[in-house]
């Protein structure tokens, strides 16, 4: 088995707001109504408002119009069934596994803006790795924010994993260098590097993030082996823009979509897939270290639409 175990009920619980507001709204709009062009126009607006993404929405509506005109769909109820059956098809086949180095420490660089849930997401990944029997070390490279280092240190104590930190205000890349050296010396399996919360609109901060990535690569061949960007699902389309800019700066290999349990617009996962060619690898479905799941499009859509208790 790969990293983490996908639990349908946990994902379903985490998508409660999306299911109640978005899918509940679709049911209220579609069930019991005869399908016509006006209803499809109404559905189009609803999908865009839910952050599904314009391109995916247009593709869905075009397919629904074609089926409607051909007589294959006649009622709103059938449209709801169609959406549930076909939405998962809009994610391409992508490698969503977490990759590990063949020899030496695996270095996972974790990025994201302040407030995205980055530090908590690191704790979730660390716990899952530790539970699989891997040794884990944390690198506290958010040196300009004392609270960030303290928060990561608290998580390291709770999870029983080592941490490397530097002086407040020190060079984040220097901390990354020391952490890589320590991980290699102590035969640590995985080094999770917590970077400073970068504002994706400030180029000099993004350049510093690139420096951290390059330092890791010089110290450990092939590092970083993964570059995970944590996005706050509650920010909707802004998360899509963040993903584009971080990808340009640090070659993001995967996304961790956090705070899905706090948004009624879980459809943003579709928009991210539509506009950014980066696989969503993990989703955060709660506040505890256990509340992380691998992203599975079919289970995700099933959890969105499933109203059974």
Buried (B, 14 or more C-beta within 10 A) or exposed (E): EEBBEBBBEBBBBBBBBBBEBBBBBBBEBBEEBEBEEEBBEBBBEBBBEBBBBBEBBEBBBEEBBEBBEEEEBEBBBBBBBBBBEBBBEBBEEBEBEBBBBEEBBBBBBBBBBBEBBBBBBBBBBBBBBBBBEBBBBBBBBBBBBEEBBEBBBEBBEEBEBBBBBBEEEEBBBBBBBBBBEBBBEEEBBBBBBBBBBBBBEEEEBBEBBBBBBBBBBEBBEBBBBBBBBBBBBBBBBBBBBBBBBBBEBBEBBBBBBBBBBBBBBBBBBBBBBBBBEBBBBBBBBBEEBBBBBBBBBEBBBBBBBBEEE
